[in-house]
Amino acid sequence: MIRYDALGALPVHGALPALNDALEGHGTAVLVAPPGTGKTTLVPLALSGLLDGSPARKVVVAEPRRIAARAAARRMAWLLGERAGESVGYTVRGERVVGRHTRVEVVTTGVLLQRLQRDQELAGVDVVVLDECHERHLDADTAAAFLWDVRQTLRPELRLVAASATTDAAGWAGLLGGAPVVEAAGVAHPVEVVWAPPARPVRPSHGMWVDPALLAHVASVVRRALAERAGDVLCFLPGVGEIARVAGQLGGLGDVDVLQVHGRAPAAVQDAVLVPGERRRVVLATAVAESSLTVPGVRVVVDSGLAREPRVDHARGLSALATVRASRASGRQRAGRAGREAPGAVYRCWAEAEDARLPRFPAPEIQVADLTAFALQAACWGDADASGLALLDPPPAGAMAAAREVLTAVGAVDSDGRATGRGARLARLGLHPRLGRALLDAAGPAGAERAAEVVALLSEEAPRDYGDDLAAALRTARRGSDAYAGRWRAEVRRLRTPSSEASAVDRPPTTGEDGVAGLVAALAFPERVAKADGGSYLMASGTRAELPDASPLRGAPWIAVAVADRPVGKGHARVQLAAVIDEETARSAAASLYSERQEVHWADGDVVARRVERLGAIELAARPLRNADPVLVREALLEGLRQEGLRLLRWTPDADVLRQRLAFLHHHLGDPWPEVSDSALHARVDEWLEPELSRARRRADLAHTDAGDALKRLLPWSSGEALRLDELAPERIAVPSGSRIRIDYGNPEQPVLAVKLQEMFGLQATPEIAGVPLLVHLLSPAGRPAAVTADLASFWKDGYKGVRAELRGRYPKHPWPEDPAAAEPTRYTNARLRR
């Protein structure tokens, strides 16, 4: 019997006429309805015609999470006075509760994507409702894009509804071709905000780590809320581990039940949360309870302020969930849970001043997640680069390029990015393409059943107490009786159909849990096969990985890393789950990464030439190479010159002087005189050092290369200016005494002429070269600078008297005339002059 009283009390009831008008007139609509209004339950029932005898329609409702899909279906069935599987059913991965007469089917977005790939027309479906689209999960965005494509090209009669409690209504309306926006008024009870920051600073979260001090504070705030407020308490935490830790700190609450709600919770616990309890309850939940579920009896929310979002490190090939600060939009959603049924309160475990600094909305998954599965979906849809898909945010080019590399390596797409037959099969498996590849290729050598067991273990994060040894975790799952083990067995049943493809791995049959676990992990993550190297492991990707000190895997020569993260501030990865493998497994699973090539590089001060076998970055074998490729040798020599400088060449005094003269001319005259700095000479190495580089094979050959002879090739010979080198920048200059004195070009701004003072008598004008006055160092008879000037006439007039007074007594044998400007220059003493 239909519960019309409960249905009539749902506020979204008043928006149904406008929603029907929008669908009749436009075919699409955006429904914005606050939490608790009934958008997830009443709207699909009304659209299906189950409530009022209107024309029957088949309605598919897409939810982002399995727990929400099951709960929504059960709630709608209860409103109809039925059980799930009759008029209303659901389908999630590994579980299908649908009958012959089902008119409303609730599915996860992942299931909807698989269905669209099998049947693009969605034959028999009249309306699709995309629920909680504000959460911006990648599968939901992809499904919306595909559905719009179907409506545009195949089935214009297919009706689409994007529904959310809070969303970018204008953005979704534009995406759905200018869809009308229908808003439903909610019954908003006031929610008091209580700011409850920790008394002392806590360390920022990173990766999957959360400061235990913060979790202890959250537990204390829950106790405070129980003491200060009535009703059940809903506490938001980022993940399963944090829920378990806080639950452990809430012991001794007496007549208060503590329930843990997350995707891995047993079905009985999930069901218990969704009905009022006889005793007061504390519900510890992940973001699954933000908008997808209604938890009755809640009057208080305790918000840790944290959330988990996917992140990918393309440089290291690592992807995982990361702990981040929850957005302000999420904070509003969470707080709203306290005011669903009556006035309530939210205790926020951060300072009010921090709130304005939080991000406004959560990051769309398409911008931060691993896009391999998305790229395969797009390729199978016929749009390899996703450029033709209606998406609120385009996929980042770098992430798509990385995804295509993975898909190409597993044979899912061809060189043009189009899906292969194998790719289509992988897309239908309901697994990440990496795991799908492992399932197909391990079935031959390992057996379909055992391959499915390991793949099922990798498809959902195992509890931490299963350890970091994948084979040991497999044995634990086999004998386990916890909720995870139950879901694992269901997934194994789904996956264990033997592969009809011939195995792509050329290996004899694999026996034992260790061998199977290692093979599957290596096939799924070939770039993460890793070889022991010192105290850590070097993965084929080039990233180093470390095992925990107590890991049973320590000491294994080879491992395949299935799960890893990167601690903040460190370049290496931290292994969380791996399996022992042998070199043969590594070579076969990562065959696409194998290479044998010449490696010639500059190391330890000389050219090192070897023929090397590698598996990605892992060196398998190497032997010296006598006749290395001259091109590679040349590159190695150039690298040596970059690392150690041009002093690897033989620089004679004449070569140094030539370089200084050229630097002077370039500084003052510019072109065509060449720049001769290290960077400039490196840039033009082909012009001045090529013959010597072509002949050289090692450091000693460079050491015999005369840099001066090579440098002359840069002189402006073609214009004839090279012939003026000695005119514009002579090595020596004649002074009044007749001596030819060498010019010091060490400073290109102003070269120096160091000459004995007596040899410059009678010269009024300062000597110049290329129009630049020389800086004259006037030396005493002992060769020490007595004066420095760039204006001889001024020196003779003003400076000479002081120098004469100081030095005449010290060097009486040398001439010190009173009028040096009129005196005869000399290089000799007075005695020599008298003779």
C-alpha positions in Angstrom: 0.0 0.0 0.0 1.4 3.3 -1.0 2.2 5.6 1.9 0.6 8.8 0.5 0.9 10.5 3.9 4.7 10.2 3.9 4.9 11.1 0.2 2.6 14.2 0.6 4.8 15.5 3.4 7.9 15.7 1.1 8.4 19.4 0.1 9.6 18.5 -3.4 5.9 17.6 -4.1 5.2 21.2 -4.9 7.8 21.3 -7.6 6.6 18.3 -9.6 4.2 20.2 -11.9 7.0 22.5 -13.0 9.4 19.6 -13.4 6.8 17.7 -15.6 6.3 20.9 -17.7 10.0 21.3 -18.2 10.4 17.7 -19.3 7.4 17.8 -21.6 8.5 21.1 -23.2 12.3 20.8 -23.2 13.0 17.2 -22.5 15.7 18.1 -19.9 15.6 19.9 -16.5 17.9 20.8 -13.6 16.2 20.1 -10.3 17.6 22.0 -7.3 16.1 20.7 -4.1 17.5 21.1 -0.6 18.4 18.0 1.5 15.4 16.2 2.9 12.9 17.4 0.3 12.4 14.0 -1.3 14.1 14.7 -4.7 15.8 11.3 -4.5 12.7 9.3 -3.6 9.5 11.1 -4.6 10.7 12.5 -8.0 11.6 9.1 -9.6 8.3 7.6 -8.4 6.3 10.5 -9.8 8.1 10.4 -13.2 7.5 6.7 -13.5 3.8 7.0 -13.1 3.7 4.7 -10.1 1.8 7.2 -7.9 -1.1 8.5 -10.0 -1.7 6.1 -12.8 -0.1 8.4 -15.4 1.6 6.7 -18.4 4.1 4.2 -17.3 7.7 5.1 -17.8 11.0 3.3 -17.1 13.1 5.6 -14.9 16.8 5.0 -14.2 18.3 6.9 -11.2 22.1 7.2 -11.1 23.7 7.6 -7.7 27.4 8.2 -7.0 27.7 5.5 -4.3 26.6 2.0 -3.8 25.3 2.6 -0.3 23.2 5.5 -1.6 21.8 3.5 -4.5 20.7 0.6 -2.2 19.2 3.0 0.4 17.3 5.1 -2.2 15.8 2.0 -3.7 14.7 0.6 -0.4 13.2 3.9 0.7 11.2 4.2 -2.5 10.0 0.5 -2.2 8.9 1.3 1.4 7.0 4.3 0.3 5.2 2.0 -2.2 4.5 -0.6 0.5 6.8 -3.1 -1.3 10.1 -4.7 -1.1 13.1 -3.7 -3.3 13.1 -5.7 -6.5 9.4 -5.2 -7.3 8.4 -1.9 -8.7 11.7 -0.4 -7.5 15.0 -2.2 -7.8 18.7 -1.4 -7.8 21.9 -2.5 -9.5 25.3 -2.0 -8.1 28.6 -3.7 -8.8 28.2 -7.3 -7.9 24.5 -7.0 -6.8 21.3 -6.8 -8.8 17.9 -6.6 -7.2 15.5 -6.1 -10.1 12.2 -7.8 -11.0 10.2 -8.2 -14.2 7.9 -5.4 -13.2 10.5 -2.9 -12.0 9.8 0.6 -13.3 12.4 2.5 -11.2 15.9 1.2 -11.1 18.6 2.9 -9.0 22.1 2.3 -10.3 25.6 3.6 -9.5 27.0 5.9 -12.2 29.6 3.2 -12.9 26.9 0.7 -13.7 25.2 3.3 -15.9 28.4 3.9 -17.9 28.8 0.2 -18.6 25.2 0.0 -19.7 25.6 2.9 -22.0 28.7 1.3 -23.6 26.7 -1.9 -24.2 23.6 -0.2 -25.4 24.0 3.5 -26.4 20.3 3.9 -27.0 19.3 2.7 -23.4 16.5 0.8 -25.0 13.4 0.8 -22.8 14.5 3.7 -20.6 12.4 6.8 -20.7 13.9 9.0 -18.1 17.4 9.2 -16.5 17.8 11.1 -13.2 21.4 12.0 -12.3 21.3 12.5 -8.6 23.8 14.4 -6.4 25.5 15.8 -9.5 27.0 18.6 -7.5 29.5 16.2 -6.1 31.2 16.2 -9.5 32.3 12.6 -9.5 34.1 11.7 -12.7 31.7 8.8 -13.6 28.7 11.2 -13.1 30.2 13.9 -15.3 31.0 11.2 -18.0 27.5 9.7 -17.8 25.9 13.1 -18.2 28.0 13.8 -21.3 27.2 10.4 -22.9 23.5 10.8 -22.1 23.4 14.3 -23.7 25.1 12.8 -26.8 22.5 10.0 -26.9 19.7 12.5 -26.7 21.2 14.7 -29.4 22.0 11.9 -31.9 20.0 8.8 -31.2 17.0 9.4 -28.9 15.7 12.9 -28.7 12.8 11.6 -26.7 15.0 10.5 -23.8 14.4 12.7 -20.8 17.2 13.9 -18.6 17.1 15.4 -15.1 20.2 16.7 -13.3 19.3 16.8 -9.6 21.2 18.1 -6.6 20.8 19.8 -3.3 23.3 22.5 -4.2 24.8 22.8 -7.6 25.9 25.0 -10.4 22.4 25.2 -11.8 23.3 27.6 -14.6 26.3 25.4 -15.6 24.2 22.3 -15.8 21.4 24.0 -17.5 23.8 25.2 -20.2 25.3 21.8 -20.5 21.8 20.3 -21.1 21.0 22.6 -23.9 19.5 25.4 -22.0 17.4 23.2 -19.7 14.8 24.9 -17.4 15.9 25.1 -13.7 13.2 23.9 -11.3 13.7 24.8 -7.7 12.0 23.1 -4.8 11.6 24.9 -1.4 12.8 23.0 1.6 11.8 23.0 5.2 14.8 24.7 6.6 15.2 24.4 10.4 17.8 26.7 12.0 21.2 25.2 12.7 23.4 26.9 15.3 27.1 27.0 14.4 29.5 26.2 17.3 33.2 26.9 16.6 35.2 24.2 18.4 38.9 24.4 17.3 41.6 22.4 19.0 43.1 24.1 22.0 46.6 23.6 20.5 47.7 23.6 16.8 47.6 20.3 15.0 49.8 19.3 12.2 48.3 19.6 8.7 47.0 16.4 7.1 48.8 15.0 4.1 48.3 11.9 2.0 46.2 9.5 4.1 47.7 10.7 7.4 45.7 12.7 9.9 47.2 14.1 13.1 46.0 11.8 15.9 45.7 14.9 18.1 43.0 16.2 15.8 41.1 12.9 15.9 41.3 12.9 19.7 39.9 16.4 19.7 37.0 15.4 17.4 36.2 12.6 19.8 36.2 15.1 22.7 33.8 17.4 20.7 31.5 14.4 20.1 31.4 13.9 23.9 30.8 17.6 24.5 27.9 17.6 21.9 26.3 14.6 23.6 26.4 16.4 26.9 25.1 19.8 25.6 22.5 18.8 23.0 19.7 16.3 22.6 19.2 13.9 19.7 21.6 11.8 17.6 25.1 13.0 16.6 26.4 12.7 13.1 30.2 13.1 12.9 32.0 13.6 9.6 35.5 12.1 9.2 37.6 11.7 6.0 38.0 7.9 5.9 37.5 4.5 7.3 40.8 4.6 9.4 39.8 7.8 11.1 36.3 6.5 11.8 37.8 3.4 13.5 40.2 5.5 15.6 37.5 7.9 16.8 35.2 5.0 17.5 37.9 3.5 19.7 38.1 6.7 21.6 34.4 6.9 22.3 34.2 3.8 24.5 32.2 3.9 27.7 29.3 6.1 26.4 26.8 4.0 28.3 23.5 3.9 26.6 24.7 5.5 23.4 25.3 3.4 20.3 28.3 4.2 18.1 27.8 3.3 14.4 30.3 3.5 11.6 29.0 4.3 8.1 31.1 4.1 5.0 31.3 2.2 1.8 32.9 -0.8 3.4 30.4 -1.0 6.4 28.3 -4.2 6.6 24.9 -4.0 5.0 23.2 -4.5 8.4 25.0 -1.5 9.8 24.2 0.7 6.8 20.5 -0.4 7.1 20.5 0.3 10.8 21.6 3.9 10.3 18.8 4.7 8.0 16.0 3.9 10.5 15.4 5.5 13.9 17.1 3.8 16.8 15.7 2.9 20.2 18.7 4.4 21.9 20.7 7.5 21.3 23.3 7.2 18.5 26.6 8.6 17.4 27.0 8.0 13.7 30.6 8.3 12.4 30.5 8.7 8.7 32.5 9.7 5.6 31.2 12.1 3.0 28.7 9.5 2.0 26.3 11.0 4.5 26.7 14.6 3.2 23.9 14.4 0.8 23.2 10.9 -0.4 21.6 9.5 2.8 19.1 10.8 5.3 20.0 9.7 8.8 16.8 10.1 11.0 17.1 11.4 14.5 20.2 13.6 13.9 20.0 16.9 15.7 23.8 17.5 16.0 26.6 17.4 13.5 30.3 17.3 14.4 32.4 18.2 11.4 36.2 17.4 11.4 36.6 19.7 8.4 38.4 17.0 6.4 37.6 15.1 3.2 39.2 12.7 0.9 39.8 13.5 -2.8 41.6 11.6 -5.5 45.0 12.9 -6.5 47.5 11.6 -9.2 51.2 12.2 -9.4 51.9 11.8 -13.1 55.6 12.3 -12.7 55.9 9.3 -10.4 52.9 7.2 -11.7 51.2 7.3 -8.3 47.5 7.9 -7.7 45.7 7.7 -4.4 43.3 9.5 -2.2 44.5 12.5 -0.4 43.2 14.2 2.8 42.2 17.8 2.1 40.3 20.5 3.9 36.6 20.2 3.1 35.1 23.0 1.0 32.7 25.6 2.3 30.0 24.0 0.1 30.6 20.7 1.8 30.5 22.4 5.2 27.0 23.8 4.4 25.8 20.3 3.3 27.1 18.7 6.4 25.6 21.3 8.7 22.3 21.0 7.0 22.1 17.4 8.2 21.5 18.8 11.7 18.4 20.7 10.6 16.6 18.0 8.5 13.9 17.3 11.1 14.1 20.0 13.7 16.4 22.9 14.9 19.9 21.6 15.4 23.6 22.5 15.9 26.8 21.9 14.1 30.2 21.8 15.9 33.0 22.8 13.6 36.4 21.6 14.6 38.2 24.6 13.3 38.4 28.3 14.0 35.9 30.7 12.5 38.7 32.8 11.1 39.8 29.8 9.0 36.4 29.3 7.4 36.8 32.1 4.8 40.1 30.6 3.6 38.5 27.3 2.7 37.9 26.5 -1.0 34.4 27.4 -2.1 33.6 24.0 -3.7 35.3 20.6 -3.9 37.6 20.1 -6.8 35.9 18.4 -9.8 37.3 14.9 -10.0 38.1 15.3 -13.7 40.7 18.0 -12.8 42.6 16.0 -10.2 42.0 12.2 -10.7 43.6 9.5 -12.7 41.9 9.7 -16.1 42.8 6.3 -17.5 39.3 4.8 -17.1 37.7 8.1 -18.4 40.0 8.1 -21.4 39.0 4.5 -22.2 35.3 5.3 -21.8 35.7 8.3 -24.2 37.6 6.2 -26.7 35.0 3.4 -26.7 32.4 6.1 -27.1 34.2 7.2 -30.2 35.7 10.5 -28.9 39.3 9.7 -28.1 40.3 13.1 -26.8 36.9 13.8 -25.3 36.8 17.1 -27.2 33.2 16.5 -28.4 31.8 15.6 -25.0 29.5 18.0 -23.0 31.6 18.4 -19.9 31.5 21.2 -17.3 35.3 21.1 -17.1 37.5 19.8 -19.9 40.0 17.1 -18.9 43.6 18.4 -18.4 45.8 17.7 -21.4 48.6 16.2 -19.3 46.4 13.8 -17.5 44.8 12.7 -20.8 48.2 12.1 -22.3 49.3 10.0 -19.3 46.1 8.0 -19.6 46.6 7.3 -23.3 50.1 6.1 -22.6 48.7 3.5 -20.1 45.9 2.5 -22.5 48.3 2.1 -25.4 50.6 -0.1 -23.2 47.8 -2.5 -22.2 46.5 -2.7 -25.8 43.2 -0.8 -25.2 43.7 1.8 -27.8 45.6 2.0 -31.1 48.1 4.6 -32.2 45.4 7.0 -33.1 43.7 6.7 -29.7 40.8 4.6 -31.0 39.5 1.8 -28.8 40.5 -1.7 -29.8 38.4 -4.8 -29.4 40.4 -5.5 -26.3 39.7 -2.0 -25.0 36.0 -2.4 -25.5 36.2 -5.6 -23.4 38.2 -3.8 -20.7 35.6 -1.1 -20.6 32.8 -3.6 -19.9 34.6 -5.3 -17.0 33.6 -2.6 -14.5 37.3 -2.4 -13.5 40.1 0.1 -13.9 41.7 -0.7 -17.2 44.9 -1.7 -15.4 43.1 -4.3 -13.3 41.1 -5.4 -16.4 44.4 -6.0 -18.2 45.7 -8.1 -15.3 42.5 -10.1 -15.1 42.6 -11.0 -18.8 46.3 -11.7 -19.1 46.8 -13.5 -15.8 43.9 -15.9 -16.5 46.1 -18.2 -18.6 49.2 -18.7 -16.5 47.4 -18.3 -13.1 43.9 -19.5 -13.8 40.8 -17.4 -14.0 39.7 -18.1 -10.4 42.9 -17.1 -8.8 43.4 -14.1 -11.1 40.0 -12.9 -10.1 40.8 -13.3 -6.4 43.8 -11.0 -6.6 42.1 -8.5 -8.9 39.1 -8.4 -6.5 41.6 -7.7 -3.7 43.1 -4.7 -5.6 39.7 -3.3 -6.8 38.8 -2.0 -3.3 41.3 -0.9 -0.7 41.9 -3.7 1.8 41.8 -3.0 5.5 45.1 -1.9 6.9 45.4 -4.8 9.2 45.6 -7.1 6.2 49.2 -5.9 5.9 51.4 -4.8 3.0 52.1 -8.3 1.6 49.5 -8.9 -1.2 49.8 -12.7 -1.0 49.3 -12.7 2.7 46.4 -10.3 2.3 44.9 -12.7 -0.2 45.1 -15.5 2.4 43.5 -13.3 5.0 40.6 -12.4 2.7 40.0 -16.1 2.0 39.5 -17.0 5.6 38.1 -13.7 6.7 34.5 -13.2 8.0 34.5 -9.3 8.1 32.5 -7.1 5.8 35.4 -6.6 3.4 35.9 -10.3 3.0 32.2 -10.7 2.1 32.4 -8.0 -0.5 35.7 -9.5 -1.8 34.0 -12.9 -2.3 31.1 -11.3 -4.2 33.5 -9.5 -6.5 35.5 -12.7 -7.1 32.2 -14.4 -8.2 31.6 -11.5 -10.6 35.1 -11.6 -12.1 35.9 -15.3 -12.3 34.5 -16.1 -15.7 37.5 -17.4 -17.6 38.9 -15.1 -20.2 38.2 -16.1 -23.8 41.3 -14.2 -24.9 44.7 -15.9 -25.3 47.0 -14.6 -22.6 49.3 -11.9 -23.7 51.9 -13.0 -21.1 54.3 -15.7 -22.3 54.8 -17.6 -19.1 54.5 -21.1 -17.8 51.7 -21.7 -15.3 52.1 -19.9 -12.0 51.5 -21.7 -8.8 51.1 -20.5 -5.2 49.6 -17.3 -3.8 52.9 -15.5 -4.0 53.3 -16.2 -7.7 49.8 -15.3 -8.6 49.7 -12.2 -6.5 53.0 -11.0 -8.0 51.9 -11.7 -11.5 48.6 -9.9 -11.2 50.2 -6.9 -9.5 53.0 -6.7 -12.1 50.5 -6.9 -15.0 48.3 -4.2 -13.5 51.2 -1.9 -12.7 54.1 -2.8 -15.0 55.9 0.5 -14.4 55.9 -0.3 -10.6 57.9 -3.6 -10.9 60.8 -2.8 -8.6 64.3 -4.1 -8.0 66.2 -3.9 -4.7 68.8 -1.2 -5.0 70.7 -0.4 -1.8 68.3 0.2 1.0 65.3 0.9 -1.2 63.7 -0.3 -4.4 63.9 1.3 -7.8 60.7 1.0 -9.8 60.7 0.8 -13.6 59.1 4.3 -13.6 62.3 5.7 -12.1 60.7 6.4 -8.7 62.3 4.9 -5.6 60.1 3.1 -3.1 60.7 2.1 0.5 59.1 -0.7 2.5 58.1 -0.3 6.1 60.7 -1.6 8.5 58.6 -4.5 9.7 57.4 -5.5 6.2 57.8 -9.3 5.4 58.7 -8.2 1.9 62.0 -6.7 3.0 65.0 -8.5 1.4 63.1 -9.7 -1.7 65.2 -9.0 -4.8 62.1 -8.0 -6.8 58.6 -6.8 -5.9 55.6 -5.5 -7.8 54.1 -2.4 -6.0 50.3 -2.4 -6.1 49.6 0.6 -3.8 52.0 3.3 -2.8 51.9 7.0 -1.8 54.5 9.7 -1.6 55.1 11.3 1.8 55.1 15.1 1.8 58.5 16.6 1.2 60.0 13.3 -0.1 60.8 12.2 -3.6 60.4 8.5 -3.0 57.3 6.5 -2.6 56.1 4.6 0.4 54.9 1.0 -0.3 51.5 0.1 1.1 50.8 -3.1 -0.7 53.1 -5.2 -2.9 54.0 -8.7 -3.8 57.2 -10.7 -4.3 58.1 -11.4 -8.0 61.1 -12.8 -9.8 62.9 -11.2 -12.7 61.2 -13.4 -15.2 57.8 -12.1 -14.1 59.0 -8.6 -14.1 60.4 -9.0 -17.7 57.2 -10.6 -19.0 54.7 -8.3 -17.3 56.6 -5.1 -18.2 57.8 -6.3 -21.6 56.7 -3.0 -23.2 59.2 -1.2 -21.0 62.2 -3.4 -22.0 65.0 -1.9 -24.0 68.5 -2.7 -25.1 70.5 0.2 -26.3 73.8 2.0 -26.2 74.1 4.3 -23.3 76.9 6.9 -23.6 77.1 9.6 -21.1 79.6 11.7 -19.1 80.2 10.3 -15.6 83.1 10.5 -13.2 84.9 13.0 -15.4 85.0 11.0 -18.6 82.9 9.4 -21.4 81.3 6.1 -20.3 80.0 3.9 -23.1 78.0 0.7 -22.4 75.4 -1.5 -24.0 72.6 -1.7 -21.4 69.5 -3.8 -21.0 66.8 -1.9 -19.0 63.3 -2.5 -17.8 62.3 1.1 -17.7 64.7 2.8 -15.3 65.9 -0.6 -13.9 69.3 -1.7 -15.2 69.2 -5.4 -15.9 72.7 -5.9 -17.4 75.5 -3.8 -18.9 78.8 -4.4 -20.7 81.4 -2.0 -22.0 81.0 -0.7 -25.5 84.1 -0.1 -27.7 82.6 1.4 -30.9 79.9 3.7 -29.5 77.7 5.7 -31.8 79.7 8.9 -32.6 76.6 11.0 -32.2 76.1 9.7 -28.6 79.8 10.2 -27.8 79.6 13.8 -29.1 76.5 14.4 -26.8 78.4 13.0 -23.8 81.4 15.2 -24.5 79.2 18.2 -24.7 77.6 17.2 -21.4 81.1 17.1 -20.0 81.8 20.6 -21.2 78.6 21.8 -19.7 79.3 20.1 -16.3 83.0 20.8 -16.0 83.4 23.9 -18.2 85.5 24.8 -21.2 88.6 24.3 -19.2 88.5 20.7 -20.4 90.1 22.0 -23.5 93.8 23.1 -23.6 93.9 26.8 -23.0 97.4 28.2 -23.7 98.3 31.7 -22.6 97.8 32.9 -26.2 94.3 31.2 -26.3 93.3 33.0 -23.1 94.5 36.3 -24.5 92.6 35.8 -27.8 89.4 35.1 -25.9 89.9 38.3 -23.8 90.5 40.4 -26.9 87.4 39.0 -28.5 85.4 39.7 -25.3 86.7 43.3 -25.4 85.7 43.9 -29.0 82.2 42.3 -28.6 81.6 44.5 -25.5 82.5 47.7 -27.2 81.8 47.1 -30.9 79.2 44.3 -30.9 78.6 42.4 -34.1 80.4 41.0 -36.0 82.7 40.3 -33.1 81.5 37.2 -31.3 80.4 36.8 -27.7 82.8 34.4 -26.0 81.2 33.7 -22.6 80.8 30.1 -21.6 77.1 30.0 -22.3 77.6 31.7 -25.7 80.4 29.3 -26.7 78.3 26.3 -25.7 75.5 27.7 -27.8 77.7 27.9 -30.9 79.8 24.8 -30.3 78.9 23.5 -33.8 80.7 26.5 -35.4 84.0 26.6 -33.6 84.7 23.1 -32.0 83.0 20.7 -34.4 86.1 19.2 -36.1 87.7 18.4 -32.7 84.4 17.1 -31.2 84.0 14.8 -34.2 87.4 13.3 -33.6 87.3 13.1 -29.8 86.3 10.0 -28.0 87.2 10.7 -24.4 88.4 13.4 -22.0 92.0 13.1 -23.0 91.1 14.0 -26.6 89.5 17.3 -25.3 92.6 18.0 -23.3 94.7 17.9 -26.4 92.4 20.3 -28.3 94.0 23.8 -28.7 91.1 26.1 -27.7 92.8 29.1 -29.3 93.0 27.5 -32.7 89.4 26.4 -32.5 88.3 29.9 -31.3 89.7 31.6 -34.4 86.9 30.0 -36.4 84.5 32.5 -34.8 86.3 35.5 -36.2 84.3 37.4 -38.8 86.3 36.1 -41.8 83.5 36.5 -44.3 83.2 40.2 -43.9 87.0 40.8 -43.8 86.8 42.3 -40.3 88.9 39.5 -38.9 91.9 41.1 -40.6 91.5 44.1 -38.3 91.8 42.1 -35.1 95.4 43.3 -34.4 94.4 46.9 -35.4 91.4 47.1 -33.1 92.7 45.0 -30.2 96.4 44.6 -30.5 98.3 42.3 -28.2 100.9 45.0 -27.6 101.2 48.8 -28.0 104.2 51.0 -28.6 105.0 53.5 -25.9 107.1 56.7 -26.1 110.3 54.9 -25.0 110.0 52.6 -28.0 109.0 49.6 -26.0 106.1 47.4 -27.1 104.1 46.7 -24.0 101.5 43.9 -23.7 97.9 45.0 -23.0 96.0 43.2 -20.3 92.4 42.6 -21.6 91.2 40.9 -18.4 88.6 43.6 -17.9 86.7 44.0 -21.2 85.3 47.3 -19.9 88.8 49.0 -19.9 92.0 47.1 -20.7 95.1 47.9 -18.7 98.5 49.1 -19.9 101.1 48.5 -17.2 104.2 50.4 -18.0 107.1 52.0 -16.2 106.4 55.7 -15.5 109.7 56.9 -17.1 108.8 55.2 -20.4 105.7 57.5 -20.8 107.5 60.9 -20.4 106.4 63.4 -23.0 103.1 61.7 -23.9 100.2 64.0 -23.3 97.2 61.9 -24.7 96.2 58.6 -23.1 96.6 55.7 -25.5 93.4 54.3 -26.9 92.3 51.1 -28.7 89.1 50.8 -30.7 88.3 54.3 -29.3 88.5 53.1 -25.7 91.1 54.9 -23.4 93.4 52.4 -21.7 93.7 52.3 -18.0 97.4 53.1 -17.5 99.2 51.6 -14.5 102.3 53.7 -14.1 104.9 51.5 -12.5 107.8 52.4 -10.2 111.3 51.2 -11.2 110.6 48.1 -9.1 107.6 47.3 -11.2 105.0 48.2 -8.6 102.0 50.5 -9.5 102.9 54.1 -8.5 99.8 55.6 -10.0 96.7 54.6 -12.0 95.1 57.0 -14.6 93.0 57.1 -17.7 94.1 60.8 -18.2 97.8 61.2 -18.6 97.7 65.0 -19.2 95.9 65.5 -15.9 98.3 63.1 -14.1 101.4 65.0 -15.3 99.9 68.3 -14.1 98.5 67.2 -10.8 99.5 63.8 -9.7 103.1 63.4 -10.7 104.5 65.9 -8.1 103.4 63.7 -5.3 104.7 60.5 -6.9 108.1 62.2 -7.7 108.4 63.4 -4.1 107.7 59.9 -2.7 109.9 57.9 -5.1 112.8 60.1 -6.1 114.7 59.4 -2.9 114.0 55.7 -3.1 115.1 55.4 -6.7 117.8 58.1 -7.1 119.4 56.3 -10.1 116.2 56.9 -12.2 115.3 60.2 -13.8 112.6 62.3 -12.1 112.3 65.5 -14.1 110.3 68.4 -12.8 108.4 68.6 -16.1 107.6 65.1 -17.3 105.4 66.3 -20.1 108.5 67.8 -21.8 111.1 65.1 -20.7 112.5 62.4 -22.9 111.0 59.0 -22.3 113.5 56.3 -21.3 113.7 52.7 -20.1 117.1 53.3 -18.6 118.7 54.7 -15.4 120.5 58.0 -15.2 123.9 56.3 -15.5 122.9 54.6 -18.7 121.6 57.8 -20.1 124.9 59.7 -19.3 126.8 57.1 -21.3 
